[in-house]
């Protein structure tokens, strides 16, 4: 058995990824030729793994009518150091307000700094009165700040949101490197539910070209309309296949 089937249960979504085991390589299985430098390949792996982890956190902890809030700046000359300080101040305010009102919540925060003339914070947070978030933020930035809100939808798989947020965090990671600091692509509260991850050895013959969803679930459709996608691992060069089941509420 040279392949493994990884299942990740996060909320209503179960992710399936069939891939080559790093401990065993099947005789006759062809690898894809290497492309790019080792550092380029590692950067792609780091980003993919960050996107996976963020997606699992979002799927396991947030759903219909929870909030995606974007915290904006009125002034256009904020420095990255100011943005980091403002994020910390906002989270302190939020904890203080929610504690006083007996509100328990979960939250994920991503800093976007692609254009420092328009930095902003993405906050995915448990359903609550938007006035609470406004109160915690509006007077924090120099010159004040505004907020836009979007309720989370019913789809159960926040695949596209996780991909977008990780992409937007690229510039923030570069800002950390320029400061000589280690930073994270996103931060989260400590009370988050964790995904359940299992690995099962499988034979290559178990890979179906068109996997089927189990009873009570639908397969997630990617932007091209496909419900299953495959490719090559960035380092090993061996093939993988993945698809997502989303179960009914």
C-alpha angles and dihedrals in degrees: 000000000000100000133068130208111217116200120191117189111197116162110308093342127089114191119205122199121173113194146153115283110241090218098054130036121197117234110245097019107130123225125217113249115260116262127192130355127312090251091052091051092047091050090054091049092049091052094046092050091048090051091049093051093046091048091051091050092049094045094046096048113026135057147143114000096002108129138256103197124185115205112210136197124228094199117066102207102066115143124226089249089056091050091053091049091047092051091053092047092049092052091048091051092047093051091048095049095045093047091052090052096042093244120153116201146163124221144180121198128197124183116218116199104156088127113026088202085068111028117165143169124237112212122187105191143166117274111280142136105298088220088072092058091044091052091050094051116025097082097035103084121068103264093015133269144237135218136219121199134206122179116229115251133235098254096103095213115083093190097135095044092052091048091050095048094048090049090051091050094062093089091047091056089051089052090054090051091050089055091048090241133128113237140175127237089230141001128216142187117266096240096071120136112242126229119248110238125190133175124207126183111239138177120246088242089068091070108107118202090223111027117205127224119242123245112293095023141089128208115250114244119224121216092272091055094252120133095201131040135187138189145139129293111252096234109019093042090217122133128262137186127202141180137164129228116204114196125212119263 
